[in-house]
Amino acid sequence: MSTVQEIEKALPRLTREEMEHVRELIDEQLEAQLELADDVVARIEQSKAEIAAGEVTTRQP
C-alpha cells in the first residue's frame, strides 16, 4: 500500500481538528516547495541577466 493510500484510508478516522491539522501541514509543505521554486527561478533570471550583460566567468576543469 502506498503512502497516499494509507493517508486516504486514515482520513475518515480523523476528527475534524486532526483533519484541519493535516491540512495545515500539507499547506505548509506546498508553500515551502513554491518558495523553493521561486528562489530557483530568481537565480535563473539573475544568471540570464548576468550573461546578457557579459558578466561571465569561464572555468577550466
Backbone hydrogen bonds, N-H to C=O, Kabsch-Sander energy under -0.5 kcal/mol:
donor,donor_aa,acceptor,acceptor_aa,energy
6,E,2,S,-2.2
7,I,3,T,-2.5
8,E,4,V,-2.7
9,K,5,Q,-2.2
10,A,6,E,-1.9
11,L,7,I,-2.1
13,R,10,A,-1.5
14,L,10,A,-0.5
14,L,11,L,-1.7
19,M,15,T,-2.5
20,E,16,R,-2.5
21,H,17,E,-1.8
22,V,18,E,-2.4
23,R,19,M,-2.6
24,E,20,E,-2.2
25,L,21,H,-2.3
26,I,22,V,-2.5
27,D,23,R,-2.9
28,E,24,E,-2.5
29,Q,25,L,-2.1
30,L,26,I,-2.6
31,E,27,D,-2.5
32,A,28,E,-2.3
33,Q,29,Q,-2.0
34,L,30,L,-2.1
35,E,31,E,-2.5
36,L,32,A,-2.0
37,A,33,Q,-2.4
38,D,34,L,-2.9
39,D,35,E,-2.3
40,V,36,L,-2.4
41,V,37,A,-2.6
42,A,38,D,-2.4
43,R,39,D,-2.1
44,I,40,V,-2.2
45,E,41,V,-2.6
46,Q,42,A,-2.3
47,S,43,R,-2.4
48,K,44,I,-2.5
49,A,45,E,-2.2
50,E,46,Q,-2.3
51,I,47,S,-2.4
52,A,48,K,-2.6
53,A,49,A,-1.8
54,G,51,I,-1.5
55,E,50,E,-2.8
56,V,54,G,-1.6
59,R,57,T,-0.5
